[in-house]
Amino acid sequence: PADPAYVLPTLMSAVNRAVVEGTTTRLLVHASAVESDGRAILFPAPMEAGKSTLAAALLRTGYRYVTDEAVALDPSTLEVQPYPRPINVDRGSWALLRDLRPVIPTEVEPYCAEQWHISPLDVRPGAVAGPSRPHVLVFPQYEADKRTHTRPMGAARALYELVGCAFNLDRLGAQGFGALARLAASTRPFRLT
């Protein structure tokens, strides 16, 4: 990119794409996730829905970090494997998470003008989760100037949303679709605005 502010996001995107394309044994869902007591809360959603902001905010309250990009599920057991990459916090969330602002050397600042890259270990030692089980699905949807509220979703709607968020469903086929169906049926799904 011509603008230095987009060099790191472009590099991170290329690394994530390589991870997704190289993963053949796990079902990958575009989501962030946190964990507590072995139970994971997954936030599947498209870009700009608030997944990373939710993960960072919950991390600082005591939850452990799973990922903010691609939740890796074992298609047979639904066990969630952590992918603890740095949390990418866009400029629009900086005011909400100002206490997590990373210390950035002056010579690196031009590369971080649009996004913070926060290590979960800088938030709190021991903040990275181990393997966990899905417990709750929360489908975030950011809408400026709207009140925050949640509402329950049915399993069929949750499955529909999950299919749209699956990165590698085409490679896993029926096994992947079956895993998503079990995930939607075995968790409590909600819409979060």
Contact map, one row per residue, 1 for C-alpha under 8 A:
1111011001000000000000000000000000000000000000000000000000000000000000000000000000000000000000000000000000000000000000000000000000000000000000000000000000000000000000000000000000000000000000000
1111010000000000000000000000000000000000000000000000000000000000000000000000000000000000000000000000000000000000000000000000000000000000000000000000000000000000000000000000000000000000000000000
1111111000000000000000000000000000000000000000000000000000000000000000000000000000000000000000000000000000000000000000000000000000000000000000000000000000000000000000000000000000000000000000000
1111111100000000000000000000000000000000000000000000000000000000000000000000000000000000000000000000000000000110000000000000000000000000000000000000000000000000000000000000000000000000000000000
0011111110000000000000000000000000000000000000000000000000000000000000000000000000000000000000000000000000000111111000000000000000000000000000000000000000000000000000000000000000000000000000000
1111111111000000000000000000000000000000000000000000000000000000000000000000000000000000000000000000000000000010010000000000000000000000000000000000000000000000000000000000000000000000000000000
1011111111100000000000000000000000000000000000000000000000000000000000000000000000000000000000000000000000000010000000000000000000000000000000000000000000000000000000000000000000000000000000000
0001111111110000000000000000000000000000000000000000000000000000000000000000000000000000000000000000000000000011000000000000000000000000000000000000000000000000000000000000000000000000000000000
0000111111111000000000000000000000000000000000000000000000000000000000000000000000000000000000000000000000000000001000000000000000000000000000000000000000000000000000000000000000000000000000000
1000011111111100000000000000000000000000000000000000000000000000000000000000000000000000000000000000000000000000000000000000000000000000000000000000000000000000000000000000000000000000000000000
0000001111111110000000000000000000000000000000000000000000000000000000000000000000000000000000000000000000000000000000000000000000000000000000000000000000000000000000000000000000000000000000000
0000000111111111000000000000000000000000000000000000000000000000000000000000000000000000000000000000000000000000000000000000000000000000000000000000000000000000000000000000000000000000000000000
0000000011111111100000000000000000000000000000000000000000000000000000000000000000000000000000000000000000000000000000000000000000000000000000000000000000000000000000000000000000000000000000000
0000000001111111110000000000000000000000000000000000000000000000000000000000000000000000000000000000000000000000000000000000000000000000000000000000000000000000000000000000000000000000000000000
0000000000111111111000000000000000000000000000000000000000000000000000000000000000000000000000000000000000000000000000000000000000000000000000000000000000000000000000000000000000000000000000000
0000000000011111111100000000000000000000000000000000000000000000000010000000000000000000000000000000000000000000000000000000000000000000000000000000000000000000000000000000000000000000000000000
0000000000001111111110000000000000000000000000000000000000000000000000000000000000000000000000000000000000000000000000000000000000000000000000000000000000000000000000000000000000000000000000000
0000000000000111111111000000000000000000000000000000000000000000000000000000000000000000000000000000000000000000000000000000000000000000000000000000000000000000000000000000000000000000000000000
0000000000000011111111100000000000000000000000000000000000000000000000000000000000000000000000000000000000000000000000000000000000000000000000000000000000000000000000000000000000000000000000000
0000000000000001111111100001000000000000000000000000000000000000000001000000000000000000000000000000000000000000000000000000000000000000000000000000000000000000000000110000000000000000000000000
0000000000000000111111110000000000000000000000000000000000000000000000000000000000000000000000000000000000000000000000000000000000000000000000000000000000000000000000010000000000000000000000000
0000000000000000011111110000000000000000000000000000000000000000000000000000000000000000000000000000000000000000000000000000000000000000000000000000000000000000000000000000000000000000000000000
0000000000000000001111111100000000000000000000000000000000000000000000000000000000000000000000000000000000000000000000000000000000000000000000000000000000000000000000000000000000000000000000000
0000000000000000000011111110000000000000000000000000000000000000000000000000000000000000000000000000000000000000000000000000000000000000000000000000000000000000000000000011000000000000000000000
0000000000000000000000111110000000000000000000000000000000000000000000000110000000000000000000000000000000000000000000000000000000000000000000000000000000000000000000000000000000000000000000000
0000000000000000000000111111000000000000000000000000000000000000000000011110000000000000000000000000000000000000000000000000000000000000000000000000000000000000000000000000000000000000000000000
0000000000000000000000011111100000000000000000000000000000000000000000111110000000000000000000000000000000000000000000000000000000000000000000000000000000000000000001111001000100000000000000000
0000000000000000000100000111110000000000000000000000000000000000000001111000000000000000000000000000000000000000000000000000000000000000000000000000000000000000000001111000000000000000000000000
0000000000000000000000000011111000000000000100000000000000000000000001111000000000000000000000000000000000000000000000000000000000000000000000000000000000000000010011110000000000000000000000000
0000000000000000000000000001111100000000000111000000000000000000000011100000000000000000000000000000000000000000000000000000000000000000000000000000000000000000000011100000000000000000000000000
0000000000000000000000000000111110000000011111000010000000000000001111100000000000000000000000000000000000000000000000000000000000000000000000000000000000000000000010000000000000000000000000000
0000000000000000000000000000011111000000011100000011011000000000011111100000000000000000000000000000000000000000000000000000000000000000000000000000000000000000000000000000000000000000000000000
0000000000000000000000000000001111100001111000000000001000000000111100100000000000000000000000000000000000000000000000000000000000000000000000000000000000000000000000000000000000000000000000000
0000000000000000000000000000000111110001110000000000001001100011111000000000000000000000000000000000000000000000000000000000000010000000000000000000000000000000000000000000000000000000000000000
0000000000000000000000000000000011111111100000000000000000000011110000000000000000000000000000000000000000000000000000000000000010010000000000000000000000000000000000000000000000000000000000000
0000000000000000000000000000000001111111000000000000000000000011000000000000000000000000000000000000000000000000000000000000000000000000000000000000000000000000000000000000000000000000000000000
0000000000000000000000000000000000111110000000000000000000000000000000000000000000000000000000000000000000000000000000000000000000000000000000000000000000000000000000000000000000000000000000000
0000000000000000000000000000000000111111000000000000000000000000000000000000000000000000000000000000000000000000000000000000000001111000000000000000000000000000000000000000000000000000000000000
0000000000000000000000000000000000111111100000000000000000000000000000000000000000000000000000000000000000000000000000000000000000011110000000000000000000000000000000000000000000000000000000000
0000000000000000000000000000000011110111110000000000000000000000000000000000000100000000000000000000000000000000000000000000000000011111000000000000000000000000000000000000000000000000000000000
0000000000000000000000000000000011100011111000000000000000000000000000000000000000000000000000000000000000000000000000000000000000000111110000000000000000000000000000000000000000000000000000000
0000000000000000000000000000001111000001111100000000000000000000000000100000000000000000000000000000000000000000000000000000000000000101110000000000000000000000000000000000000000000000000000000
0000000000000000000000000000001110000000111110000010000000000000000000000000000000000000000000000000000000000000000000000000000000000000111100000000000000000000000000000000000000000000000000000
0000000000000000000000000000111100000000011111000010000000000000000000000000000000000000000000000000000000000000000000000000000000000000111100000000000000000000110010000000000000000000000000000
0000000000000000000000000000011000000000001111101010000000000000000000000000000000000000000000000000000000000000000000000000000000000000001110000000000000000000100010000000000000000000000000000
0000000000000000000000000000011000000000000111111000000000000000000000000000000000000000000000000000000000000000000000000000000000000000000000000000000000000000000010000000000000000000000000000
0000000000000000000000000000000000000000000011111100000000000000000000000000000000000000000000000000000000000000000000000000000000000000000000000000000000000000000000000000000000000000000000000
0000000000000000000000000000000000000000000001111110000000000000000000000000000000000000000000000000000000000000000000000000000000000000000001000000000000000000000000000000000000000000000000000
0000000000000000000000000000000000000000000011111110000000000000000000000000000000000000000000000000000000000000000000000000000000000000000111000000000000000000000000000000000000000000000000000
0000000000000000000000000000000000000000000000111111110000000000000000000000000000000000000000000000000000000000000000000000000000000000000111000000000000000000000000000000000000000000000000000
0000000000000000000000000000001100000000001110011111111000000000000100000000000000000000000000000000000000000000000000000000000000000000000100000000000000000000000000000000000000000000000000000
0000000000000000000000000000000100000000000000000111111100000000000110000000000000000011100000000000000000000000000000000000000000000000000000000000000000000000000000000000000000000000000000000
0000000000000000000000000000000000000000000000000111111110000000000000000000000000000000100010001000000000000000000000000000000000000000000000000000000000000000000000000000000000000000000000000
0000000000000000000000000000000100000000000000000111111111000000000000000000000000000000000000000000000000000000000000000000000000000000000000000000000000000000000000000000000000000000000000000
0000000000000000000000000000000111000000000000000011111111100000101100000000000000000000000000000000000000000000000000000000000000000000000000000000000000000000000000000000000000000000000000000
0000000000000000000000000000000000000000000000000001111111110000000000000000000000000010000000001000000000000000000000000000000000000000000000000000000000000000000000000000000000000000000000000
0000000000000000000000000000000000000000000000000000111111111000000000000000000000000000000000001000000000000000000000000000000000000000000000000000000000000000000000000000000000000000000000000
0000000000000000000000000000000001000000000000000000011111111110000000000000000000000000000000000000000000000000000000000000000000000000000000000000000000000000000000000000000000000000000000000
0000000000000000000000000000000001000000000000000000001111111111100000000000000000000000000000000000000000000000000000010010001000000000000000000000000000000000000000000000000000000000000000000
0000000000000000000000000000000000000000000000000000000111111110000000000000000000000000000000000000000000000000000000000011000000000000000000000000000000000000000000000000000000000000000000000
0000000000000000000000000000000000000000000000000000000011111110000000000000000000000000000000000000000000000000000000000000000000000000000000000000000000000000000000000000000000000000000000000
0000000000000000000000000000000000000000000000000000000001111111000000000000000000000000000000000000000000000000000000000000001000000000000000000000000000000000000000000000000000000000000000000
0000000000000000000000000000000001110000000000000000000001111111100000000000000000000000000000000000000000000000000000000000001000000000000000000000000000000000000000000000000000000000000000000
0000000000000000000000000000000001110000000000000000000000100111110000000000000000000000000000000000000000000000000000000000011110000000000000000000000000000000000000000000000000000000000000000
0000000000000000000000000000000011100000000000000000001000100011111000000000000001010000000000000000000000000000000000010000001110000000000000000000000000000000000000000000000000000000000000000
0000000000000000000000000000000111100000000000000000000000000001111100100000000011110000000000000000000000000000000000000000000111000000000000000000000000000000000000000000000000000000000000000
0000000000000000000000000000001111000000000000000000001000000000111111100000000001111010000000000000000000000000000000000000000000000000000000000000000000000000000000000000000000000000000000000
0000000000000000000000000000001110000000000000000011001000000000011111100000000000011011000000000000000000000000000000000000000000000000000000000000000000000000000000000000000000000000000000000
0000000000000001000000000000011100000000000000000001000000000000001111100000000000000000000000000000000000000000000000000000000000000000000000000000000000000000000000000000000000000000000000000
0000000000000000000100000001111100000000000000000000000000000000001111110000000000100000000000000000000000000000000000000000000000000000000000000000000000000000000000000000000000000000000000000
0000000000000000000000000011111110000000010000000000000000000000011111111000000111100000000000000000000000000000000000000000000000000000000000000000000000000000000000000000000000000000000000000
0000000000000000000000000111100000000000000000000000000000000000000001111100000111100000000000000000000000000000000000000000000000000000000000000000000000000000000000000000000000000000000000000
0000000000000000000000000111100000000000000000000000000000000000000000111110111110000000000000000000000000000000000000000000000000000000000000000000000000000000000000000000000000000000000000000
0000000000000000000000001110000000000000000000000000000000000000000000011111111110000000000000000000000000000000000000000000000000000000000000000000000000000000000000000000000000000000000000000
0000000000000000000000001110000000000000000000000000000000000000000000001111111000000000000000000000000000000000000000000000000000000000000000000000000000000000000000000000001101100000000000000
0000000000000000000000000000000000000000000000000000000000000000000000000111110000000000000000000000000000000000000000000000000000000000000000000000000000000000000000000000001000100000000000000
0000000000000000000000000000000000000000000000000000000000000000000000001111111000000000000000000000000000000000000000000000000000000000000000000000000000000000000000000000000000000000000000000
0000000000000000000000000000000000000000000000000000000000000000000000001111111100000000000000000000000000000000000000000000000000001100000000000000000000000000000000000000000000100010000000000
0000000000000000000000000000000000000000000000000000000000000000000000001110111110000000000000000000000000000000000000000000000000111100000000000000000000000000000000000000000000000000000000000
0000000000000000000000000000000000000001000000000000000000000000000000111100011111000000000000000000000000000000000000000000000000111100000000000000000000000000000000000000000000000000000000000
0000000000000000000000000000000000000000000000000000000000000000010000111100001111100000000000000000000000000000000000000000000001110000000000000000000000000000000000000000000000000000000000000
0000000000000000000000000000000000000000000000000000000000000000111000110000000111110000000000000000000000000000000000000000000111100000000000000000000000000000000000000000000000000000000000000
0000000000000000000000000000000000000000000000000000000000000000011001110000000011111000000000000000000000000000000000000000000000000000000000000000000000000000000000000000000000000000000000000
0000000000000000000000000000000000000000000000000000000000000000111100000000000001111100000000000000000000000000000000010000000100000000000000000000000000000000000000000000000000000000000000000
0000000000000000000000000000000000000000000000000000000000000000001100000000000000111110000000000000000000000000000000100000000000000000000000000000000000000000000000000000000000000000000000000
0000000000000000000000000000000000000000000000000000000000000000000000000000000000011111000000000000000000000000000011110000000000000000000000000000000000000000000000000000000000000000000000000
0000000000000000000000000000000000000000000000000001000100000000001100000000000000001111100000000000000000000000000111110000000000000000000000000000000000000000000000000000000000000000000000000
0000000000000000000000000000000000000000000000000001000000000000000100000000000000000111110000000000000000000000001111000000000000000000000000000000000000000000000000000000000000000000000000000
0000000000000000000000000000000000000000000000000001100000000000000000000000000000000011111011000000000000000000001111000000000000000000000000000000000000000000000000000000000000000000000000000
0000000000000000000000000000000000000000000000000000000000000000000000000000000000000001111111000000000000000000011100000000000000000000000000000000000000000000000000000000000000000000000000000
0000000000000000000000000000000000000000000000000000000000000000000000000000000000000000111111000000000000000000111100000000000000000000000000000000000000000000000000000000000000000000000000000
0000000000000000000000000000000000000000000000000000000000000000000000000000000000000000011111100000000000000000000000000000000000000000000000000000000000000000000000000000000000000000000000000
0000000000000000000000000000000000000000000000000000100000000000000000000000000000000000111111111000000000000000000000000000000000000000000000000000000000000000000000000000000000000000000000000
0000000000000000000000000000000000000000000000000000000000000000000000000000000000000000111111111100100000000000000000000000000000000000000000000000000000000000000000000000000000000000000000000
0000000000000000000000000000000000000000000000000000000000000000000000000000000000000000000111111100000000000000000000000000000000000000000000000000000000000000000000000000000000000000000000000
0000000000000000000000000000000000000000000000000000000000000000000000000000000000000000000011111100000000000000000000000000000000000000000000000000000000000000000000000000000000000000000000000
0000000000000000000000000000000000000000000000000000100110000000000000000000000000000000000011111111100000000000000000000000000000000000000000000000000000000000000000000000000000000000000000000
0000000000000000000000000000000000000000000000000000000000000000000000000000000000000000000001111111100000000000000000000000000000000000000000000000000000000000000000000000000000000000000000000
0000000000000000000000000000000000000000000000000000000000000000000000000000000000000000000000001111100000000000000000000000000000000000000000000000000000000000000000000000000000000000000000000
0000000000000000000000000000000000000000000000000000000000000000000000000000000000000000000000001111110000000000000001000010000000000000000000000000000000000000000000000000000000000000000000000
0000000000000000000000000000000000000000000000000000000000000000000000000000000000000000000001001111111000000000000101000000000000000000000000000000000000000000000000000000000000000000000000000
0000000000000000000000000000000000000000000000000000000000000000000000000000000000000000000000000001111100000000000111000000000000000000000000000000000000000000000000000000000000000000000000000
0000000000000000000000000000000000000000000000000000000000000000000000000000000000000000000000000000111110000000000000000000000000000000000000000000000000000000000000000000000000000000000000000
0000000000000000000000000000000000000000000000000000000000000000000000000000000000000000000000000000011111011000000000000000000000000000000000000000000000000000000000000000000000000000000000000
0000000000000000000000000000000000000000000000000000000000000000000000000000000000000000000000000000001111111000000000000000000000000000000000000000000000000000000000000000000000000000000000000
0000000000000000000000000000000000000000000000000000000000000000000000000000000000000000000000000000000111111000000000000000000000000000000000000000000000000000000000000000000000000000000000000
0000000000000000000000000000000000000000000000000000000000000000000000000000000000000000000000000000000011111100000000000000000000000000000000000000000000000000000000000000000000000000000000000
0000000000000000000000000000000000000000000000000000000000000000000000000000000000000000000000000000000111111111000000000000000000000000000000000000000000000000000000000000000000000000000000000
0000000000000000000000000000000000000000000000000000000000000000000000000000000000000000000000000000000111111111100000000000000000000000000000000000000000000000000000000000000000000000000000000
0001100000000000000000000000000000000000000000000000000000000000000000000000000000000000000000000000000000111111100000000000000000000000000000000000000000000000000000000000000000000000000000000
0001111100000000000000000000000000000000000000000000000000000000000000000000000000000000000000000000000000011111110000000000000000000000000000000000000000000000000000000000000000000000000000000
0000100100000000000000000000000000000000000000000000000000000000000000000000000000000000000000000000000000011111111110000000000000000000000000000000000000000000000000000000000000000000000000000
0000100000000000000000000000000000000000000000000000000000000000000000000000000000000000001000000000000000001111111100000000000000000000000000000000000000000000000000000000000000000000000000000
0000110000000000000000000000000000000000000000000000000000000000000000000000000000000000011000000000000000000011111100000000000000000000000000000000000000000000000000000000000000000000000000000
0000100010000000000000000000000000000000000000000000000000000000000000000000000000000001111000000000000000000001111110000000000000000000000000000000000000000000000000000000000000000000000000000
0000000000000000000000000000000000000000000000000000000000000000000000000000000000000011111000000000110000000001111111000000000000000000000000000000000000000000000000000000000000000000000000000
0000000000000000000000000000000000000000000000000000000000000000000000000000000000000111100000000000010000000001001111100000000000000000000000000000000000000000000000000000000000000000000000000
0000000000000000000000000000000000000000000000000000000000000000000000000000000000000111100000000001110000000000000111110110000000000000000000000000000000000000000000000000000000000000000000000
0000000000000000000000000000000000000000000000000000000000000000000000000000000000001110000000000000000000000000000011111110000000000000000000000000000000000000000000000000000000000000000000000
0000000000000000000000000000000000000000000000000000000000100000100000000000000000010110000000000000000000000000000001111111101100000000000000000000000000000000000000000000000000000000000000000
0000000000000000000000000000000000000000000000000000000000000000000000000000000000000000000000000000000000000000000000111111111100000000000000000000000000000000000000000000000000000000000000000
0000000000000000000000000000000000000000000000000000000000000000000000000000000000000000000000000000000000000000000001111111100000000000000000000000000000000000000000000000000000000000000000000
0000000000000000000000000000000000000000000000000000000000110000000000000000000000000000000000000001000000000000000001111111101000000000000000000000000000000000000000000000000000000000000000000
0000000000000000000000000000000000000000000000000000000000010000000000000000000000000000000000000000000000000000000000011111111000000000000000000000000000000000000000000000000000000000000000000
0000000000000000000000000000000000000000000000000000000000000000000000000000000000000000000000000000000000000000000000011111111000000000000000000000000000000000000000000000000000000000000000000
0000000000000000000000000000000000000000000000000000000000000001000000000000000000000000000000000000000000000000000000001001111110000000000000000000000000000000000000000000000000000000000000000
0000000000000000000000000000000000000000000000000000000000100111100000000000000000000000000000000000000000000000000000011011111110000000000000000000000000000000000000000000000000000000000000000
0000000000000000000000000000000000000000000000000000000000000001110000000000000001010000000000000000000000000000000000011000011111000000000000000000000000000000000000000000000000000000000000000
0000000000000000000000000000000001100000000000000000000000000001110000000000000001000000000000000000000000000000000000000000011111110000000000000000000000000000000000000000000000000000000000000
0000000000000000000000000000000000000100000000000000000000000000010000000000000011000000000000000000000000000000000000000000000111110000000000000000000000000000000000000000000000000000000000000
0000000000000000000000000000000000000100000000000000000000000000000000000000001111000000000000000000000000000000000000000000000011111000000000000000000000000000000000000000000000000000000000000
0000000000000000000000000000000000100111000000000000000000000000000000000000001110000000000000000000000000000000000000000000000011111100000000000000000000000000000000000000000000000000000000000
0000000000000000000000000000000000000111000000000000000000000000000000000000011100000000000000000000000000000000000000000000000000111110000000000000000000000000000000000000000000000000000000000
0000000000000000000000000000000000000011110000000000000000000000000000000000011100000000000000000000000000000000000000000000000000011111100000000000000000000000000000000000000000000010001000000
0000000000000000000000000000000000000011100000000000000000000000000000000000000000000000000000000000000000000000000000000000000000001111100000000000000000000000000000000000000000000000011100000
0000000000000000000000000000000000000001110000000000000000000000000000000000000000000000000000000000000000000000000000000000000000000111110000000000000000000000000000000000000000000000001111000
0000000000000000000000000000000000000000111100000000000000000000000000000000000000000000000000000000000000000000000000000000000000000111111000000000000000000000000000000000000000000001001111000
0000000000000000000000000000000000000000111100000000000000000000000000000000000000000000000000000000000000000000000000000000000000000001111100000000000000000000000000000000000000000000000011110
0000000000000000000000000000000000000000001110000000000000000000000000000000000000000000000000000000000000000000000000000000000000000000111110000000000000000000000000000000000000000000000011110
0000000000000000000000000000000000000000001110001110000000000000000000000000000000000000000000000000000000000000000000000000000000000000011111000000000000000000000000000000000000000000000000111
0000000000000000000000000000000000000000000010001100000000000000000000000000000000000000000000000000000000000000000000000000000000000000001111100000000000000000000000000000000000000000000000111
0000000000000000000000000000000000000000000000011100000000000000000000000000000000000000000000000000000000000000000000000000000000000000000111110000000000000000000000000000000000000000000000001
0000000000000000000000000000000000000000000000000000000000000000000000000000000000000000000000000000000000000000000000000000000000000000000011111100000000000000000000000000000000000000000000001
0000000000000000000000000000000000000000000000000000000000000000000000000000000000000000000000000000000000000000000000000000000000000000000001111100000000000000000000000000000000000000000000000
0000000000000000000000000000000000000000000000000000000000000000000000000000000000000000000000000000000000000000000000000000000000000000000000111110000000000000000000000000000000000000000000000
0000000000000000000000000000000000000000000000000000000000000000000000000000000000000000000000000000000000000000000000000000000000000000000000111111000000000000000000000000000000000000000000001
0000000000000000000000000000000000000000000000000000000000000000000000000000000000000000000000000000000000000000000000000000000000000000000000001111100000000000000000000000000000000000000000001
0000000000000000000000000000000000000000000000000000000000000000000000000000000000000000000000000000000000000000000000000000000000000000000000000111110000000000000000000000000000000000000000011
0000000000000000000000000000000000000000000000000000000000000000000000000000000000000000000000000000000000000000000000000000000000000000000000000011111000000000000000000000000000000000000000011
0000000000000000000000000000000000000000000000000000000000000000000000000000000000000000000000000000000000000000000000000000000000000000000000000001111100000000000000000000000000000000000001111
0000000000000000000000000000000000000000000000000000000000000000000000000000000000000000000000000000000000000000000000000000000000000000000000000000111110000000000000000000000000000000000001110
0000000000000000000000000000000000000000000000000000000000000000000000000000000000000000000000000000000000000000000000000000000000000000000000000000011111000000000000000000000000000000000111100
0000000000000000000000000000000000000000000000000000000000000000000000000000000000000000000000000000000000000000000000000000000000000000000000000000001111101100000000000000000000000000000011100
0000000000000000000000000000000000000000000000000000000000000000000000000000000000000000000000000000000000000000000000000000000000000000000000000000000111111100000000000000000000000000000010000
0000000000000000000000000000000000000000000000000000000000000000000000000000000000000000000000000000000000000000000000000000000000000000000000000000000011111110000000000000000000000001100010000
0000000000000000000000000000000000000000000000000000000000000000000000000000000000000000000000000000000000000000000000000000000000000000000000000000000001111111000000000000000000000001000000000
0000000000000000000000000000000000000000000000000000000000000000000000000000000000000000000000000000000000000000000000000000000000000000000000000000000011111111100000000000000000000000000000000
0000000000000000000000000000000000000000000000000000000000000000000000000000000000000000000000000000000000000000000000000000000000000000000000000000000011111111110000000000000000000001000010000
0000000000000000000000000000000000000000000000000000000000000000000000000000000000000000000000000000000000000000000000000000000000000000000000000000000000111111111000000000000000011011000000000
0000000000000000000000000000000000000000000000000000000000000000000000000000000000000000000000000000000000000000000000000000000000000000000000000000000000011111111100000000000000000000000000000
0000000000000000000000000000000000000000000110000000000000000000000000000000000000000000000000000000000000000000000000000000000000000000000000000000000000001111111110000000000000000000000000000
0000000000000000000000000000100000000000000100000000000000000000000000000000000000000000000000000000000000000000000000000000000000000000000000000000000000000111111111000000000000010001000000000
0000000000000000000000000000000000000000000000000000000000000000000000000000000000000000000000000000000000000000000000000000000000000000000000000000000000000011111111001000000010010000000000000
0000000000000000000000000000000000000000000000000000000000000000000000000000000000000000000000000000000000000000000000000000000000000000000000000000000000000001111111000000000000000000000000000
0000000000000000000000000000111000000000000111000000000000000000000000000000000000000000000000000000000000000000000000000000000000000000000000000000000000000000111111100000000000000000000000000
0000000000000000000000000011110000000000000000000000000000000000000000000000000000000000000000000000000000000000000000000000000000000000000000000000000000000000011111111000000000000000000000000
0000000000000000000100000011110000000000000000000000000000000000000000000000000000000000000000000000000000000000000000000000000000000000000000000000000000000000000011111000000000000000000000000
0000000000000000000110000011100000000000000000000000000000000000000000000000000000000000000000000000000000000000000000000000000000000000000000000000000000000000000001111111000000000000000000000
0000000000000000000000000011000000000000000000000000000000000000000000000000000000000000000000000000000000000000000000000000000000000000000000000000000000000000001001111111100110000000000000000
0000000000000000000000000000000000000000000000000000000000000000000000000000000000000000000000000000000000000000000000000000000000000000000000000000000000000000000000011111100000000000000000000
0000000000000000000000010000000000000000000000000000000000000000000000000000000000000000000000000000000000000000000000000000000000000000000000000000000000000000000000011111100000000000000000000
0000000000000000000000010010000000000000000000000000000000000000000000000000000000000000000000000000000000000000000000000000000000000000000000000000000000000000000000011111111110000000000000000
0000000000000000000000000000000000000000000000000000000000000000000000000000000000000000000000000000000000000000000000000000000000000000000000000000000000000000000000001111111110000000000000000
0000000000000000000000000000000000000000000000000000000000000000000000000000000000000000000000000000000000000000000000000000000000000000000000000000000000000000000000000001111111000000000000000
0000000000000000000000000000000000000000000000000000000000000000000000000011000000000000000000000000000000000000000000000000000000000000000000000000000000000000000000000001111111100000000000000
0000000000000000000000000010000000000000000000000000000000000000000000000010000000000000000000000000000000000000000000000000000000000000000000000000000000000000000000001001111111110000000000000
0000000000000000000000000000000000000000000000000000000000000000000000000000000000000000000000000000000000000000000000000000000000000000000000000000000000000000001000001001111111111000000000000
0000000000000000000000000000000000000000000000000000000000000000000000000010000000000000000000000000000000000000000000000000000000000000000000000000000000000000000000000000011111111100000000000
0000000000000000000000000000000000000000000000000000000000000000000000000011010000000000000000000000000000000000000000000000000000000000000000000000000000000000000000000000001111111110000000000
0000000000000000000000000000000000000000000000000000000000000000000000000000000000000000000000000000000000000000000000000000000000000000000000000000000000000010011000000000000111111111000000000
0000000000000000000000000000000000000000000000000000000000000000000000000000000000000000000000000000000000000000000000000000000000000000000000000000000000000010000000000000000011111111100000000
0000000000000000000000000000000000000000000000000000000000000000000000000000000000000000000000000000000000000000000000000000000000000000000000000000000000000000000000000000000001111111110000000
0000000000000000000000000000000000000000000000000000000000000000000000000000010000000000000000000000000000000000000000000000000000000100000000000000000000000010000000000000000000111111111000000
0000000000000000000000000000000000000000000000000000000000000000000000000000000000000000000000000000000000000000000000000000000000000000100000000000000000110110010000000000000000011111111110000
0000000000000000000000000000000000000000000000000000000000000000000000000000000000000000000000000000000000000000000000000000000000000000000000000000000000100000000000000000000000001111111100000
0000000000000000000000000000000000000000000000000000000000000000000000000000000000000000000000000000000000000000000000000000000000000010000000000000000000000000000000000000000000000111111100000
0000000000000000000000000000000000000000000000000000000000000000000000000000000000000000000000000000000000000000000000000000000000000111100000000000000000000000000000000000000000000011111110000
0000000000000000000000000000000000000000000000000000000000000000000000000000000000000000000000000000000000000000000000000000000000000011100000000000000100000000000000000000000000000001111111000
0000000000000000000000000000000000000000000000000000000000000000000000000000000000000000000000000000000000000000000000000000000000000001111000000000000111100100000000000000000000000001001111100
0000000000000000000000000000000000000000000000000000000000000000000000000000000000000000000000000000000000000000000000000000000000000001111000000000011110000000000000000000000000000000000111110
0000000000000000000000000000000000000000000000000000000000000000000000000000000000000000000000000000000000000000000000000000000000000000011110000000011110000000000000000000000000000000000011111
0000000000000000000000000000000000000000000000000000000000000000000000000000000000000000000000000000000000000000000000000000000000000000011110000001111000000000000000000000000000000000000001111
0000000000000000000000000000000000000000000000000000000000000000000000000000000000000000000000000000000000000000000000000000000000000000000111100111110000000000000000000000000000000000000000111
